[in-house]
Amino acid sequence: MSLAVPLSVLDLAPITEGGSAAESFAHTVDLAQHAETWGYHRYWMAEHHGMAGIASAATSVLIGHVAGATSRIRVGAGGIMLPNHSPLVIAEQFGTLATLYPGRIDLGLGRAPGSDQTTARALRRTLNTSSDAFPQDVVELMGYFQGANPVRATPGEGCEIPVWILGSSLFGAQLAAALGLPYAFASHFAPAQMMDAIRVYRQHFQPSEHLDKPYVMLGFNIFAADTDEDAHYLASSWQQSFVNLRTGRPGRLPPPVEGYFDHLPFAARELLQQVLSCAALGGPDTVAAQTAAFIARTGADELMITCNMHDHAARLRAYEIVAELMA
């Protein structure tokens, strides 16, 4: 079975129990180089702060590191949490990246803090900046690339940088539709409003100079291995991490545990079942069937694949198996 849409990589730069940020960065570069060889379309990283298990806080810096270690694959942010930043600063950062690596940089923008309120206050120094200002900030940021603002972004002005709107609710869908921008939904961790958001985006999309028709990219968890049994075992690292995060105990990515899901209390199993509705887990045939069914159900134009496994070699193998489905 061959999957009919482009596949891309979302790397959360996980820091494993017993590992370090330096090791995480080395694994990120290795995965990006393999992803380029295997034919993945994009390689994105996300902005998170104050989290012991995620090393991509300085997202723009890490994007430059990955772009410098690859030669063809698009590299970008999925995403930059714009309420944390001045639009001008992001325009300059991504203008610099696009100047260094022309034609390869993507900029996905989100309105969530990517952290808790205490961390957000430490990051911004004030919480007076509201996520309600997100639409105006997006327009201001795009204005720097277009040279439409009184202040000029150097580098940045004149750079051709695709801007994406990220979301996990109807707000981002409505904004992306109104601005005529591509839309990425975070279904890999918050799938509840996915189908409604896709419908709203497609129904209300306004063609623009950036995009003539709707384009939807969906986050999708894939835990692939050579057998179903191995995949379920390896996926337990992510399952532990997800449950720990949602129950207020975030930490580094733990090693896998045999039979983890089966021994969870009902509430934790329900929590995982929701996000597993946007996941494929198993050997190659199982993953192919589950991924194809998800594409058919959603009509996704592209999938952004994420796979958090404790063992780097196992994670590489998972992405390799998925790449073989693109052939």
Disulfide bonds with the S-S distance in Angstrom:
none
